[in-house]
Amino acid sequence: MTEKEKMINGELYDPSDQELVMDRQRARKITRELNNLKVYDEAQKKRLLEELFGTVSGYIGLETPFFCDYGYNIHVGDDFFANFDCVFLDVCEIRIGDRVMLGPKVQFYTATHPMDPKERASGREFGQPITVGHDVWIGGGAIINPGVTIGDNAVIGAGGVVTKDIPSGVFAAGNPARVIKNIAE
């Protein structure tokens, strides 16, 4: 199994592997071009995002700057919007449903490191995928941690640090984020 395959599968992998280094360089090149576009060049922005991301299922709105590790592990549904300064550490898949809105400075972290100090010192790392359902709003400055699933129709409050799954139809906030109320209430 290649280091890239290990990475995508959530197994320990070596990030200094030449294929992965080249993949990150590709993503840096595309994001640099994306972040330097003229404000009104929406057609070029869409083309670059379609080249960078694994899947773009329809309309995508994304304010720059934007940063990611690889890009190809990011899959967004239709009518996706991300505000300024979002960061996607996509060593594993980040799957985002339709009609999802992200406030500024939202961060998705699929990347993580071993807890054991000797294993961590080896330089090997791993990741866990993140899944976001449909019709989700994530407030500015929220951090979504590795392995988290956020259900449909959920709202994450600004600055929330999501460390565990959030069910559908709730408002969650805080550090760590916890369910505050059902949205229907």
N, C-alpha and C positions, 0 to 999 in steps of 0.2 A: 504494500500500500504506500502511495506517495505521501509526502508531508502535507501536501494540499488536501488530499483525501482524508487524512487523519484530522486536519484542522476542521474541515467542513463537517465531519462526523462527530466532532466534539471530543476527540481523543487527544492525548498529549502529542504535541508536534514541535518541530524545531522551526521557529520563525525566521531563522537565518538561512533557511533553504533557498537556493538561488531562484527557483520558480516563484516562490512567495515574495521574495525581494523584488523581482521583476513585476509581479502583479501589483504590489504596493506602489512601485514607481509609476506604473500605468495609471493607477487611480489618482496619484498626486498630480500627474500631468493633466488629466481630464479635469480634476477639481480646480487646479490653478487656472485653466482656461475658462471654466465655468465662473469662477469667482472674479475674473477680470473682464467678463462680458459687459458691453454697454447695456444700460438698464432696459432699453426698449427692444432688445434682440431676443424676443421670446421664442422664435422659431429655432434659433441656434441653441438656446438654453434647453429646449425640449430634446433636440437632437443629441446634445451632450449627455443629458440625463438618461436617454434611451441607450446610449453607448455605455454609460457607466453602470447603471443598475441592471440587475438580473431580469426584472420584469417591471414594465410600466404599463398598466392596464387601461389607461385612458388619460383624462386630464390630470396634469400635475402642475402644481404651483409651488415654487421653491424660491425663497429669498436667500440671497448670498450674503455673507460667506457660508459655505457648507463644507464639511469635512467628513471623510470616511477612510477606512483601511483599504478595502478592496472594491467595493461597489457591487460586484457581481452577486453578492449574497443578500442584496437588498431587493425586496419585491413589494411594490406598492400597487394598491387597487386604484379604481377610478376616483376622481375628484379628491385627490390627495393634496394637502397644503402643509408646508413646513415654513415657519417664519425664520428670521435671521439667526445665524450662528449655531445651527444644529450640528451635532457630532454623532456619527453612527460608526461604532467600532464593530465591524461586521465580519469577524472571523468565522462565525456561524450565521445561519440565515436570520434575517429580520424580515418577517412577513407582516404586512400591514394591509388591512381591509379597505373597503370603499368608504368614502366620505370621512376620512380621518384628518383632523387638524392638529398641528403641533405649534405651540407657542415658541417664542424665541428661546434659544439656548437649551432646547430639549436634547438630552443625551441618551443614546441607546448603547449599552455596553454588553456585547455578547462575550467579549474577551475576559478571561480570568486567569489566575495563576494558582499553582498548588499551595496548599496551606503548610505542608511540611517544608521547613526551611532548606533542607538538603535538596529536596526535589526542586524547589523553587530556584535554588542556586544553579541548577543545571541549565537554566535559560529556556527550558521547554515550558510551554503554556498550553491552554486549552480554552474552549468556549462552550457556551450553551445557547441555543437559539431563543429568540424572542418572537412572540406572536401577539399582534394587536388586532382585535376584531373590527367589525364595521361600526361606523357612526360613533367613533371615539374622539374625544377632545382631551389633549394632554397640555396642561398649562405650562407657561414659561418656566424654564429652569428645572423642570422635572428630570429625574434620572431613572431610567428603566434598566434594572440589573439583569445579569445573565439568567436565562432559564425561565423568565417570567412570561405569563400569558395574561393579557388584559381582554376581558370579555366585551361583547357587543354593547354599544350604548353606554359605556362607562365614561366617566369624567375623572381625570387625575388633576388635583389642585396644583397650582403653581408651586414650585419648589418641592413637590412630593418626591420621595425616594422610594421607588417601588422595588421591594426585595422579595415579594412573593406574589402569587397569582391574585388577580383582582377579578371578581365575578362580573357578569353582565349587569347592566342597569343600575350601577351604584356610583356615588361620588366618593372618592378616596383621596386622602391628603395626609401630609405629615411626614416625619422621618423617624422610623420607617412608616411608609404610607399604610393607612388602615382605612377600612370602610367607615365613613362618617354617616351616610344615610343612603337609602334607596332613592333613586331619582324620582320614582313615581310618587313619593310622599310629599 
